[in-house]
């Protein structure tokens, strides 16, 4: 169920019936010359909608705001000041919770958000909320990952490669320009390879300065439908598991009760 398509009455009923909201996160960034800026959002949001048809949940409207500072040098990229981005994310989650959802699932469609969403989950222990936050760690189970790999013809992947154009062909073929796929695959330039066991913000740009990683020439709509189904099936299983979960909310109640006890005891005069 898409949040923005429901009436107010239908929405209230959906909250009571499902209790779960899925926030599919992406960004606006360059995907070589053959894919739209919103590729990550298009794919992740469609996967969330498909998953909600398998395991009912309310899907938040397309969300374009995330960590993509490494693409600020390309036209069309949308970045937000880090502190404001954090406030926006927290504000959106709090509004989802205020609307009655007790469990919020983040389905992340952009690799550059990985550290951000995990930190967001860790920070949920800073202040008690009326909802529990769940981050889907892996898009695919090992079995589905094997099926995914069996569908692909190329070995080099990373960004705007065989996978994303295939998925976008299934989502909206009018947005894919296969005639503009580069004739030469994009391999890792590895310009920061000399720094072993190191991570730097400029690392991705150092590896893929044209924001293209892989070989998209073999992308097809048939692969796209199969890949999208695998993503949706895995997410639906995760939604089902979150619905059934009683442990995380119970642990949070226990944790914050102990935290309140510490503060209360600190106020007792010696």
SULNORZI-V5153 format. One record per run of one state. SS is the DSSP state (h for helix, s for strand, l for the rest). FROM is the first residue (numbers start at 1). TO is the last residue. Records with the same first field share a line. If there is no record, write none. Layout:
BEGIN
SS = FROM-TO, FROM-TO
END
This chain:
BEGIN
l = 1-1, 6-7, 19-19, 26-30, 32-34, 36-38, 55-57, 60-62, 64-68, 72-81, 99-102, 109-110, 126-131, 136-141, 152-158, 160-161, 176-177, 181-185, 187-202, 208-212, 215-220, 245-246, 267-270
s = 2-2, 20-25, 31-31, 35-35, 58-59, 63-63, 103-108, 132-135, 159-159, 186-186, 213-214
h = 3-5, 8-18, 39-54, 69-71, 82-98, 111-125, 142-151, 162-175, 178-180, 203-207, 221-244, 247-266
END
